[in-house]
Amino acid sequence: MSRKVFRQLKTIEEVKEIIRKYFNLKPKREIIPLDEALDRVIFEDIDSPIDIPGFDRASMDGYALIAEDTYGADETKPVYLKLAGKIEAGEIPEIKVKHGECVAISTGAPIPAGANSVIMVEYTSIKNGLVSVMKPVTPGENIQATGSDIMQGEIVLRKNQIITSREIGVAAAMGLKFLPVYARPKIAVLSTGNEITPLGDPLEYGKIYDINSHTIMAVVREAGGEPFYLGCVKDAEQEIKKTLFNALGKYDIILTSGSTSAGFGDIMYNILNDLGEPGVLVHGVAVKPGKPTIVALAQNSLIVSLPGYPVSALSIFNIIVKPIILELAGRGEAGYHILEGILTRKVISETGRHEILPVHISNKKGVYYIYPITKGSGAITALAEADGFIEIPENRVILEEGERLLTSVYSNLKPANLIVIGSHCPVLDLILEFARGRNPSLKYKIINVGSLGGIQAIKRGEADIAGVHLLDEATGEYNIPFILKENLQEQTVLIKGYTRLQGIIVSEGNPKNIKTIGDIIDNKLTIINRVKGSGTRILLDNLIKDYCLKRGLDFKKTCENLPGYNVEAKTHSSVAVAVKHGKADAGICLKFFADFYGLTFISLKEEEYDFLVGREDLDREEIKLFIEVLKNREFHKIVYERLKGVKFTDCSGSIINM
């Protein structure tokens, strides 16, 4: 065969453009059993079909009781409660706890009606049916609330997330037997050359073992592909052509190495051109090493002939082939390393025990920030959400805010280019997912710490965006008064978001004819509250204060006498479930959660959910895209279809200078 002189050399970018033009880079989806999903990549966002836990449950062995009955108890003056029964994990409680009573309860067992706390068994003793309580407890203590770990409908596993043992555990907790994943691209690997010897065969003089095939198959696996070894073939045109022809259409990519240079006897160019249209697309790349590379396409299989030298072959693989496999497989680079970061809030550990604490990690202007995840050992999502962990030695009790710590990272950390810290809202998830659809390079991280925590994160320079919905009691204005209190008006702006309809939720049909907060107070009905500092709790307090002002009542005493006021739910879902199952007569909740659980909704107020952003960040592309989505009519329609009670206005996305 005559010598083949290289045609016009292509740059790397030109090669990539040619491949993208001719080769279908659209990833394929497949559904696989959960037990086979390790190290695969999630193809699409996965919502939880259930609340986890699906009921209020005890987080400790002990006694379920009414917290107020224990006030003032100590070892010298215990409180005595009548033992009314026992509840084991898995049982459906039929007991209703009354004042002066308690129920023995096992870890994980459902909390009976009437009880609002659990006292650990270590602080009690029992004799003749009476339980001695030697320590006071607060409402909600040692109780894991409904949906406090995972909320039904919450996006828990996200598209492009690599599945580890942690994600397997989360999926199992949600009852998912199968997962949608990116199909692994099938990659055939072939070595050619008279000098190549298969591994295990005796090595003759002048021969070399097949280094490339096994090395390339390894890097294919690292990139998320599924390699298939086609063996070693000598420089015989018909044998190579037959092997390649039989592989066409069966594999996404066929990789050969050897037989590509312009030297005598090299035959690959003609073989690839004869396999079918369009044939050879690239013959020679302007790169060192790797100039002899050939790229061809036939029967929907991309064929890349790599140079024979291992360094050259791997160089071309890394710059041309690996990005293709990564894109088809939905993967990023994997790895493990340790980094130094700044602790964002104080951590109190238990002395005498070595603690491993999962953390979020964010990167803002080159500085890593560490956010402890403190959901507790019963929270599956503490694993799924974590980027890594910090270790607290047994002789440390307190880690102070601002400390620099070494953090172990679960995989090579790819810093987010948009960090959102503040109050969580399902609409925010939709905003960011829609934005990522417009810009696939957008990598975001959401850290839910509440509205006030979001403002502080902006103030400390840790966040790009903070979601806030805080109602000022004095002015009746949302968000701006709280920003002014922190003196952030010069360095920040407020991006107007949308309104969310808040209201009273009651059992379907409203059997107790509740219309206002006053009806609940007047009739001494049971309410379920939200955690301190939440926007919903602030709304409730303001409504109670207005009622007290009109009636000449004392606010503090009214709250003390309101059944359930001290029972705190961590999520809107927890409020809805409590009302749904009769543990509370009413609660305040967003409309779309009331609709989801089939409850009657009495409108109270459209609250304003806005976004705090640093003034200097307004020119960043990620922030511009975020604002564009807020204004996008197509996006508004998506939200209206999925989340009732949300309203965008002509002001959505507008910038407010304070």
C-alpha positions as CSV (number, residue, x, y, z in Angstrom):
1,M,0.0,0.0,0.0
2,S,1.2,3.5,-0.9
3,R,2.1,6.1,1.7
4,K,-0.8,8.2,2.9
5,V,0.2,11.8,3.4
6,F,-2.0,13.7,6.0
7,R,-4.6,16.0,4.7
8,Q,-5.2,19.4,6.2
9,L,-4.6,19.3,9.9
10,K,-7.6,20.3,12.1
11,T,-7.4,22.1,15.4
12,I,-8.8,20.5,18.5
13,E,-11.8,22.9,18.4
14,E,-12.4,22.1,14.8
15,V,-12.4,18.4,15.5
16,K,-14.9,18.8,18.3
17,E,-17.2,20.9,16.0
18,I,-17.0,18.3,13.3
19,I,-17.9,15.5,15.7
20,R,-20.8,17.5,17.1
21,K,-22.1,18.2,13.6
22,Y,-22.1,14.5,12.5
23,F,-22.4,12.5,15.6
24,N,-25.5,12.3,17.8
25,L,-24.4,13.4,21.3
26,K,-27.9,13.1,22.8
27,P,-27.7,10.9,26.0
28,K,-29.8,7.8,26.2
29,R,-32.1,7.0,29.2
30,E,-32.6,3.6,30.8
31,I,-34.4,2.3,33.9
32,I,-32.3,0.0,36.1
33,P,-32.9,-1.9,39.4
34,L,-31.8,0.1,42.4
35,D,-29.3,-2.6,43.4
36,E,-27.5,-2.1,40.1
37,A,-27.4,1.7,40.2
38,L,-24.2,2.2,42.1
39,D,-21.8,4.7,40.3
40,R,-24.4,5.4,37.6
41,V,-25.7,8.9,36.9
42,I,-29.3,10.1,37.6
43,F,-30.9,11.0,34.3
44,E,-33.6,13.4,35.7
45,D,-34.7,15.0,38.9
46,I,-36.4,12.6,41.2
47,D,-39.3,13.8,43.5
48,S,-40.0,12.0,46.7
49,P,-43.3,10.1,46.4
50,I,-43.7,10.1,50.2
51,D,-42.9,12.1,53.3
52,I,-39.9,10.8,55.3
53,P,-40.8,10.1,58.0
54,G,-44.4,9.7,57.1
55,F,-45.5,10.4,60.6
56,D,-44.3,12.1,63.7
57,R,-42.0,9.6,65.4
58,A,-39.9,9.2,68.5
59,S,-36.2,9.7,68.0
60,M,-35.4,8.1,71.4
61,D,-36.7,5.3,73.7
62,G,-38.7,6.9,76.5
63,Y,-42.1,8.2,77.3
64,A,-44.4,10.3,75.1
65,L,-46.1,13.0,77.1
66,I,-47.3,16.6,77.2
67,A,-44.2,18.8,77.7
68,E,-46.0,21.3,79.9
69,D,-46.6,18.5,82.5
70,T,-42.8,18.3,83.1
71,Y,-42.0,21.9,83.7
72,G,-40.2,22.3,87.1
73,A,-39.2,18.7,87.3
74,D,-35.8,17.7,88.6
75,E,-34.1,14.9,90.5
76,T,-35.2,16.2,93.9
77,K,-38.7,17.1,92.9
78,P,-39.8,14.7,90.1
79,V,-43.1,14.9,88.3
80,Y,-45.3,11.8,88.5
81,L,-47.3,10.7,85.5
82,K,-49.6,7.8,85.1
83,L,-48.4,5.2,82.5
84,A,-51.3,4.9,80.0
85,G,-49.8,2.2,77.7
86,K,-46.9,1.4,75.4
87,I,-46.2,1.9,71.7
88,E,-43.7,-0.1,69.7
89,A,-42.2,0.8,66.3
90,G,-44.5,-0.2,63.5
91,E,-47.7,0.0,65.7
92,I,-50.6,2.3,65.0
93,P,-51.2,4.2,68.2
94,E,-54.8,4.2,69.5
95,I,-54.0,5.9,72.7
96,K,-54.6,9.7,73.3
97,V,-52.3,11.2,75.9
98,K,-54.0,13.4,78.5
99,H,-52.5,15.7,81.0
100,G,-51.0,13.7,83.8
101,E,-50.4,10.7,81.6
102,C,-47.5,9.3,79.5
103,V,-47.0,6.4,77.1
104,A,-43.9,4.2,76.9
105,I,-42.5,4.6,73.4
106,S,-39.8,2.9,71.4
107,T,-37.4,4.6,69.0
108,G,-39.1,5.1,65.6
109,A,-42.6,4.5,67.0
110,P,-45.4,6.9,66.0
111,I,-46.2,9.7,68.5
112,P,-49.7,9.3,69.9
113,A,-52.3,12.0,69.7
114,G,-52.1,14.5,72.5
115,A,-48.4,14.1,73.1
116,N,-46.0,16.8,72.0
117,S,-42.6,15.6,73.4
118,V,-40.6,12.5,74.5
119,I,-38.6,12.2,77.6
120,M,-35.6,9.9,77.4
121,V,-35.9,6.8,79.5
122,E,-32.6,7.7,81.2
123,Y,-34.3,10.6,83.0
124,T,-37.2,8.5,84.4
125,S,-38.0,5.7,86.7
126,I,-41.2,3.6,87.0
127,K,-42.9,2.1,90.0
128,N,-46.5,0.9,90.5
129,G,-47.6,2.3,87.2
130,L,-46.3,5.8,87.9
131,V,-43.4,7.2,85.9
132,S,-41.1,9.6,87.7
133,V,-39.9,12.4,85.4
134,M,-36.7,14.0,86.7
135,K,-36.0,16.5,83.9
136,P,-38.3,19.0,82.0
137,V,-38.6,18.7,78.2
138,T,-39.8,21.2,75.6
139,P,-42.4,20.8,73.0
140,G,-41.1,18.8,70.0
141,E,-38.1,17.4,72.0
142,N,-36.9,14.0,70.8
143,I,-39.6,14.0,68.1
144,Q,-38.8,13.7,64.4
145,A,-41.6,15.5,62.6
146,T,-43.5,14.4,59.5
147,G,-41.6,15.3,56.4
148,S,-38.7,16.8,58.4
149,D,-36.2,14.7,56.5
150,I,-37.8,14.5,53.1
151,M,-41.0,16.3,52.0
152,Q,-43.4,14.6,49.6
153,G,-42.8,16.2,46.2
154,E,-39.4,17.5,47.2
155,I,-36.6,17.1,44.6
156,V,-34.2,14.8,46.5
157,L,-32.1,13.2,43.9
158,R,-31.0,15.5,41.1
159,K,-30.2,15.1,37.4
160,N,-26.5,14.4,36.8
161,Q,-25.9,13.3,40.4
162,I,-23.5,10.3,40.6
163,I,-25.2,7.5,42.6
164,T,-23.1,6.4,45.6
165,S,-24.1,4.3,48.6
166,R,-25.7,7.5,50.0
167,E,-28.0,8.0,47.1
168,I,-28.9,4.3,47.2
169,G,-29.9,4.7,50.8
170,V,-32.0,7.8,50.0
171,A,-33.8,6.0,47.1
172,A,-34.5,3.0,49.3
173,A,-35.9,5.2,52.0
174,M,-38.3,6.6,49.4
175,G,-39.3,3.1,48.3
176,L,-37.8,3.4,44.8
177,K,-37.1,0.0,43.3
178,F,-35.8,1.4,40.0
179,L,-34.0,4.5,39.0
180,P,-33.7,6.4,35.7
181,V,-30.1,6.7,34.7
182,Y,-28.0,7.7,31.8
183,A,-27.3,4.7,29.6
184,R,-23.6,3.9,29.6
185,P,-22.2,4.6,26.1
186,K,-20.9,1.4,24.6
187,I,-17.2,1.7,23.6
188,A,-15.4,-0.9,21.5
189,V,-11.6,-1.0,21.9
190,L,-9.2,-2.5,19.4
191,S,-5.4,-2.6,19.1
192,T,-3.8,-3.0,15.7
193,G,-0.2,-3.6,14.7
194,N,2.1,-6.5,13.9
195,E,4.1,-5.8,17.1
196,I,1.1,-6.0,19.5
197,T,1.0,-9.1,21.7
198,P,-2.0,-10.1,23.9
199,L,-1.4,-10.1,27.7
200,G,-0.3,-13.6,28.9
201,D,1.3,-14.7,25.6
202,P,5.1,-15.1,25.5
203,L,6.7,-11.8,24.4
204,E,8.9,-12.3,21.4
205,Y,11.8,-10.0,20.5
206,G,10.6,-6.8,18.9
207,K,7.1,-7.2,20.2
208,I,5.2,-5.3,22.9
209,Y,2.2,-6.1,25.0
210,D,-1.1,-4.6,24.3
211,I,-0.8,-1.5,26.6
212,N,-3.3,0.7,24.9
213,S,-6.4,-1.5,24.9
214,H,-6.3,-2.1,28.7
215,T,-5.4,1.4,29.5
216,I,-8.0,2.9,27.3
217,M,-10.7,0.5,28.7
218,A,-9.8,1.7,32.2
219,V,-10.2,5.4,31.3
220,V,-13.4,4.6,29.4
221,R,-14.8,3.2,32.7
222,E,-13.5,6.2,34.6
223,A,-15.4,8.4,32.2
224,G,-18.6,6.4,32.6
225,G,-18.5,4.3,29.5
226,E,-18.9,0.5,29.1
227,P,-15.8,-0.9,27.3
228,F,-15.8,-4.0,25.0
229,Y,-12.5,-5.5,24.1
230,L,-12.3,-6.5,20.4
231,G,-8.8,-7.9,20.8
232,C,-5.5,-7.4,18.9
233,V,-5.5,-7.4,15.1
234,K,-2.4,-7.4,12.9
235,D,-1.8,-4.9,10.2
236,A,-3.9,-6.9,7.7
237,E,-6.4,-4.7,5.8
238,Q,-9.1,-7.3,5.4
239,E,-8.9,-8.6,9.0
240,I,-9.1,-5.0,10.4
241,K,-11.9,-4.1,8.1
242,K,-13.9,-7.2,9.0
243,T,-13.5,-6.6,12.7
244,L,-14.6,-3.0,12.4
245,F,-17.5,-3.7,10.0
246,N,-18.9,-6.3,12.5
247,A,-18.7,-3.6,15.2
248,L,-20.6,-0.9,13.3
249,G,-24.0,0.0,14.8
250,K,-23.4,-2.2,17.9
251,Y,-21.3,0.4,19.7
252,D,-21.6,4.1,20.1
253,I,-17.8,4.7,19.7
254,I,-15.1,2.4,18.3
255,L,-11.6,3.2,19.4
256,T,-8.6,1.8,17.6
257,S,-4.9,2.4,18.3
258,G,-2.0,2.0,15.9
259,S,-1.8,1.9,12.1
260,T,-2.4,5.7,11.8
261,S,0.9,7.3,11.0
262,A,2.1,8.3,7.5
263,G,4.8,5.6,7.5
264,F,4.9,2.6,5.1
265,G,2.3,-0.1,5.8
266,D,-0.2,2.1,7.6
267,I,-3.6,1.3,6.3
268,M,-6.2,2.7,8.7
269,Y,-7.2,5.7,6.6
270,N,-8.4,3.7,3.6
271,I,-10.1,1.1,5.8
272,L,-12.2,3.8,7.6
273,N,-13.1,5.5,4.4
274,D,-14.4,2.2,3.0
275,L,-16.7,1.4,5.9
276,G,-19.6,3.7,4.8
277,E,-20.8,7.3,4.6
278,P,-19.7,9.8,5.6
279,G,-16.4,8.0,6.2
280,V,-13.3,9.9,7.3
281,L,-14.1,13.3,8.8
282,V,-10.7,14.2,10.2
283,H,-7.2,13.0,9.1
284,G,-4.6,14.6,11.3
285,V,-4.9,16.9,14.2
286,A,-2.7,19.9,14.9
287,V,-1.6,18.8,18.3
288,K,1.5,17.3,19.9
289,P,1.5,14.4,20.7
290,G,-1.4,13.0,18.6
291,K,-1.0,14.3,15.1
292,P,-1.9,11.0,13.3
293,T,-5.4,10.8,14.8
294,I,-8.2,9.9,12.4
295,V,-11.9,10.5,13.0
296,A,-14.6,8.7,11.0
297,L,-18.3,7.9,11.1
298,A,-20.2,5.0,9.7
299,Q,-23.6,3.4,10.6
300,N,-24.0,5.9,13.5
301,S,-20.8,4.6,15.2
302,L,-18.1,7.2,15.8
303,I,-14.7,5.7,15.0
304,V,-11.5,7.4,16.5
305,S,-8.2,5.9,15.5
306,L,-5.7,6.9,18.1
307,P,-1.9,6.9,17.6
308,G,0.0,3.8,18.6
309,Y,2.2,5.4,21.3
310,P,0.5,5.1,24.7
311,V,1.2,8.8,25.7
312,S,-0.2,10.0,22.4
313,A,-3.2,7.7,22.5
314,L,-4.1,8.9,26.0
315,S,-3.5,12.5,25.2
316,I,-6.0,12.4,22.3
317,F,-8.4,10.3,24.3
318,N,-8.5,12.9,27.1
319,I,-8.9,15.9,24.9
320,I,-11.3,14.5,22.2
321,V,-12.9,11.2,23.3
322,K,-13.3,11.6,27.1
323,P,-15.5,14.7,26.8
324,I,-17.8,12.9,24.5
325,I,-18.1,9.9,26.8
326,L,-18.7,12.2,29.8
327,E,-21.5,14.0,27.9
328,L,-23.2,10.8,26.8
329,A,-22.8,9.3,30.3
330,G,-23.9,12.5,32.1
331,R,-20.8,12.5,34.3
332,G,-18.3,14.8,35.8
333,E,-14.8,14.0,37.0
334,A,-14.6,11.9,40.1
335,G,-12.0,11.9,42.9
336,Y,-11.3,12.6,46.5
337,H,-9.4,15.3,48.2
338,I,-9.1,17.4,51.4
339,L,-9.6,21.1,51.4
340,E,-9.5,23.9,54.0
341,G,-12.7,25.9,54.6
342,I,-14.3,28.4,56.9
343,L,-16.9,27.1,59.3
344,T,-20.1,29.3,58.9
345,R,-21.7,28.6,62.2
346,K,-20.9,27.4,65.7
347,V,-20.9,23.6,66.3
348,I,-21.4,22.0,69.7
349,S,-20.3,18.4,69.8
350,E,-20.5,15.8,72.5
351,T,-17.4,15.5,74.6
352,G,-15.6,12.2,74.7
353,R,-16.8,11.0,71.3
354,H,-15.1,11.4,67.9
355,E,-17.8,12.9,65.7
356,I,-18.0,12.8,61.9
357,L,-20.3,15.6,60.7
358,P,-21.6,15.9,57.1
359,V,-21.3,19.3,55.6
360,H,-22.2,21.4,52.6
361,I,-19.3,23.1,50.9
362,S,-19.6,26.3,48.8
363,N,-16.9,28.3,47.1
364,K,-17.3,32.1,46.9
365,K,-14.5,34.1,45.3
366,G,-12.0,31.4,45.9
367,V,-12.9,30.8,49.6
368,Y,-14.5,27.6,50.7
369,Y,-17.3,27.8,53.3
370,I,-18.4,24.9,55.3
371,Y,-22.1,24.5,56.4
372,P,-22.7,21.7,59.0
373,I,-25.7,19.5,58.2
374,T,-27.4,18.9,61.6
375,K,-30.5,16.9,60.7
376,G,-29.3,14.1,62.9
377,S,-28.4,10.5,62.4
378,G,-32.0,9.5,61.5
379,A,-32.0,11.9,58.5
380,I,-31.2,10.0,55.2
381,T,-30.8,13.3,53.4
382,A,-27.9,14.3,55.5
383,L,-26.0,11.8,53.4
384,A,-27.4,12.8,50.0
385,E,-26.9,16.5,50.5
386,A,-23.4,16.3,51.9
387,D,-20.4,17.3,49.9
388,G,-18.0,15.9,52.5
389,F,-17.5,15.8,56.3
390,I,-15.5,17.3,59.1
391,E,-14.1,15.3,62.0
392,I,-14.4,16.6,65.5
393,P,-11.9,14.9,67.9
394,E,-13.2,13.6,71.2
395,N,-11.4,16.4,73.2
396,R,-13.3,19.2,71.3
397,V,-16.7,20.3,72.4
398,I,-17.1,23.6,70.5
399,L,-16.1,24.6,67.0
400,E,-16.4,28.3,66.7
401,E,-17.9,30.2,63.7
402,G,-15.1,31.4,61.5
403,E,-12.7,28.5,62.3
404,R,-10.6,27.2,59.4
405,L,-11.1,23.4,59.2
406,L,-9.8,20.6,57.0
407,T,-12.7,19.0,55.2
408,S,-12.8,15.6,53.5
409,V,-14.7,15.8,50.2
410,Y,-16.6,12.8,49.0
411,S,-15.6,13.4,45.3
412,N,-13.7,16.0,43.3
413,L,-15.6,19.1,44.3
414,K,-16.8,21.1,41.3
415,P,-17.6,24.4,42.8
416,A,-21.1,25.8,42.1
417,N,-21.2,29.0,40.1
418,L,-24.4,30.1,41.9
419,I,-24.8,29.7,45.6
420,V,-28.4,30.2,47.0
421,I,-28.7,30.4,50.8
422,G,-31.9,31.3,52.6
423,S,-35.5,30.2,52.9
424,H,-36.5,27.2,50.8
425,C,-39.4,27.3,48.4
426,P,-40.4,24.8,45.8
427,V,-40.6,27.6,43.2
428,L,-36.9,28.3,43.7
429,D,-36.2,24.7,42.6
430,L,-38.1,25.3,39.5
431,I,-36.4,28.6,38.8
432,L,-32.9,27.1,39.0
433,E,-33.9,24.0,37.0
434,F,-35.4,26.2,34.2
435,A,-32.2,28.3,34.3
436,R,-30.0,25.3,33.9
437,G,-32.1,24.3,30.9
438,R,-31.1,27.6,29.4
439,N,-27.5,27.3,30.4
440,P,-26.3,23.7,31.0
441,S,-23.0,25.0,32.5
442,L,-25.0,26.4,35.4
443,K,-24.1,24.5,38.6
444,Y,-25.9,25.7,41.6
445,K,-26.1,24.8,45.3
446,I,-29.1,25.4,47.5
447,I,-28.5,25.6,51.3
448,N,-31.7,26.1,53.3
449,V,-31.0,28.1,56.5
450,G,-34.1,30.3,56.7
451,S,-34.6,33.9,55.6
452,L,-32.6,35.5,58.4
453,G,-29.8,33.0,57.8
454,G,-29.8,34.0,54.1
455,I,-29.5,37.7,54.9
456,Q,-26.5,36.9,57.2
457,A,-24.9,34.8,54.5
458,I,-25.1,37.7,52.0
459,K,-23.7,40.0,54.7
460,R,-20.7,37.7,55.2
461,G,-20.1,37.2,51.5
462,E,-21.0,33.5,51.5
463,A,-24.0,33.6,49.2
464,D,-24.9,34.9,45.7
465,I,-28.6,34.9,46.3
466,A,-30.8,34.7,49.5
467,G,-34.5,33.8,49.3
468,V,-36.4,35.9,51.9
469,H,-40.0,36.3,53.0
470,L,-40.0,38.2,56.3
471,L,-43.0,40.3,57.4
472,D,-42.1,43.4,59.5
473,E,-44.6,43.7,62.3
474,A,-44.2,47.5,62.7
475,T,-44.6,48.5,59.0
476,G,-46.4,45.5,57.5
477,E,-43.8,45.5,54.8
478,Y,-41.9,42.5,53.6
479,N,-38.2,42.0,53.6
480,I,-36.8,45.5,53.2
481,P,-37.0,46.5,56.9
482,F,-35.0,43.5,57.8
483,I,-32.3,44.3,55.2
484,L,-32.2,47.9,56.5
485,K,-31.7,46.7,60.1
486,E,-28.5,45.0,58.9
487,N,-27.4,48.1,57.1
488,L,-27.1,46.3,53.8
489,Q,-28.8,48.9,51.6
490,E,-25.5,50.1,50.1
491,Q,-24.0,46.8,49.1
492,T,-27.2,44.9,48.2
493,V,-30.3,45.1,46.1
494,L,-33.6,43.3,46.3
495,I,-34.9,41.3,43.3
496,K,-38.6,41.1,43.4
497,G,-39.8,37.5,43.2
498,Y,-43.4,36.4,43.5
499,T,-46.2,36.0,46.0
500,R,-47.2,32.8,47.7
501,L,-50.7,32.5,49.2
502,Q,-50.7,31.7,52.9
503,G,-53.8,30.6,54.7
504,I,-55.4,28.6,57.4
505,I,-55.7,24.9,56.6
506,V,-58.4,22.8,58.2
507,S,-59.9,19.3,57.6
508,E,-61.8,18.9,54.3
509,G,-65.2,20.6,54.5
510,N,-64.2,22.8,57.5
511,P,-66.3,20.9,60.0
512,K,-65.5,23.4,62.8
513,N,-66.4,26.4,60.7
514,I,-63.1,28.2,61.1
515,K,-62.8,31.4,59.2
516,T,-60.3,33.5,61.1
517,I,-57.5,33.2,63.7
518,G,-60.0,34.6,66.2
519,D,-62.3,31.6,65.7
520,I,-59.4,29.3,66.7
521,I,-58.6,31.4,69.8
522,D,-62.2,31.9,70.9
523,N,-63.1,28.2,70.6
524,K,-59.8,27.0,72.1
525,L,-59.1,24.9,69.1
526,T,-55.7,23.1,68.6
527,I,-53.2,24.7,66.2
528,I,-49.8,23.5,65.0
529,N,-47.1,26.2,64.8
530,R,-43.9,26.6,62.7
531,V,-40.4,26.9,64.1
532,K,-39.2,30.2,65.6
533,G,-37.8,32.7,63.0
534,S,-39.8,31.3,60.1
535,G,-41.8,33.6,58.0
536,T,-45.0,31.6,58.6
537,R,-44.6,31.9,62.4
538,I,-44.0,35.6,62.2
539,L,-47.2,35.8,60.1
540,L,-49.2,33.9,62.8
541,D,-47.8,36.0,65.6
542,N,-48.8,39.2,63.8
543,L,-52.3,37.9,63.3
544,I,-52.6,37.0,67.0
545,K,-51.3,40.4,68.0
546,D,-53.8,42.1,65.8
547,Y,-56.6,40.0,67.3
548,C,-55.4,40.7,70.9
549,L,-55.2,44.5,70.1
550,K,-58.8,44.5,69.0
551,R,-60.0,42.5,72.0
552,G,-57.7,44.1,74.6
553,L,-56.0,40.8,75.3
554,D,-52.4,40.1,76.4
555,F,-50.5,38.5,73.5
556,K,-48.2,36.4,75.6
557,K,-51.0,34.9,77.7
558,T,-53.1,34.3,74.7
559,C,-50.3,32.3,73.1
560,E,-49.8,30.3,76.3
561,N,-53.5,29.4,76.4
562,L,-53.7,28.6,72.7
563,P,-53.5,24.7,72.4
564,G,-50.7,23.7,70.2
565,Y,-49.0,27.1,69.9
566,N,-45.7,25.6,71.3
567,V,-45.9,22.6,69.0
568,E,-43.4,23.4,66.2
569,A,-43.5,21.9,62.7
570,K,-40.3,22.2,60.6
571,T,-42.1,22.1,57.2
572,H,-45.3,23.1,55.5
573,S,-45.8,19.4,54.9
574,S,-45.7,18.6,58.6
575,V,-48.4,21.2,59.2
576,A,-50.6,19.7,56.5
577,V,-50.1,16.1,57.7
578,A,-50.9,17.1,61.3
579,V,-54.2,18.6,60.2
580,K,-54.9,15.8,57.8
581,H,-54.7,13.2,60.6
582,G,-56.5,15.2,63.2
583,K,-53.6,16.0,65.5
584,A,-54.4,19.7,65.0
585,D,-57.6,21.5,64.1
586,A,-55.8,24.1,62.0
587,G,-52.4,25.5,60.9
588,I,-51.0,28.1,58.6
589,C,-49.6,26.7,55.3
590,L,-49.0,27.5,51.7
591,K,-52.0,26.8,49.4
592,F,-50.3,24.3,47.2
593,F,-49.6,22.0,50.2
594,A,-53.3,22.3,51.3
595,D,-54.3,21.3,47.8
596,F,-51.8,18.4,47.7
597,Y,-53.2,16.9,51.0
598,G,-56.9,17.6,50.1
599,L,-57.5,20.1,52.9
600,T,-59.8,23.1,53.0
601,F,-57.9,26.4,52.6
602,I,-58.9,29.8,54.1
603,S,-56.9,32.5,52.5
604,L,-55.1,34.9,54.8
605,K,-52.3,36.8,52.9
606,E,-50.2,36.8,49.8
607,E,-46.7,36.9,51.2
608,E,-43.8,38.4,49.2
609,Y,-41.0,36.0,48.4
610,D,-38.0,38.0,47.1
611,F,-34.3,37.6,46.5
612,L,-31.4,39.5,48.1
613,V,-28.3,39.9,45.9
614,G,-25.0,41.7,46.3
615,R,-24.9,44.9,44.2
616,E,-21.5,44.0,42.7
617,D,-22.9,40.6,41.5
618,L,-25.6,42.1,39.2
619,D,-23.4,41.9,36.2
620,R,-22.6,38.2,36.6
621,E,-24.1,36.0,33.9
622,E,-25.7,33.7,36.5
623,I,-27.5,36.5,38.2
624,K,-28.7,37.9,34.9
625,L,-30.0,34.5,33.9
626,F,-31.8,34.2,37.3
627,I,-33.5,37.5,36.8
628,E,-34.5,36.6,33.2
629,V,-36.2,33.4,34.4
630,L,-38.2,35.4,37.0
631,K,-39.5,37.6,34.1
632,N,-40.1,34.7,31.7
633,R,-43.8,34.1,30.8
634,E,-43.2,30.6,29.7
635,F,-41.7,29.8,33.1
636,H,-44.7,31.4,34.8
637,K,-47.0,29.0,33.1
638,I,-45.0,26.0,34.3
639,V,-45.2,27.3,37.9
640,Y,-48.9,28.0,37.6
641,E,-49.6,24.4,36.4
642,R,-47.6,22.8,39.2
643,L,-47.9,25.1,42.2
644,K,-51.3,26.7,42.9
645,G,-51.3,30.0,45.0
646,V,-48.1,31.4,43.4
647,K,-48.4,34.6,41.5
648,F,-45.9,36.5,39.4
649,T,-46.4,40.2,38.6
650,D,-45.0,42.8,36.2
651,C,-42.5,43.6,39.0
652,S,-41.1,40.1,39.1
653,G,-37.4,40.3,38.3
654,S,-37.2,44.0,38.9
655,I,-34.4,45.5,41.0
656,I,-35.2,47.5,44.1
657,N,-32.6,49.9,45.5
658,M,-33.1,50.5,49.2
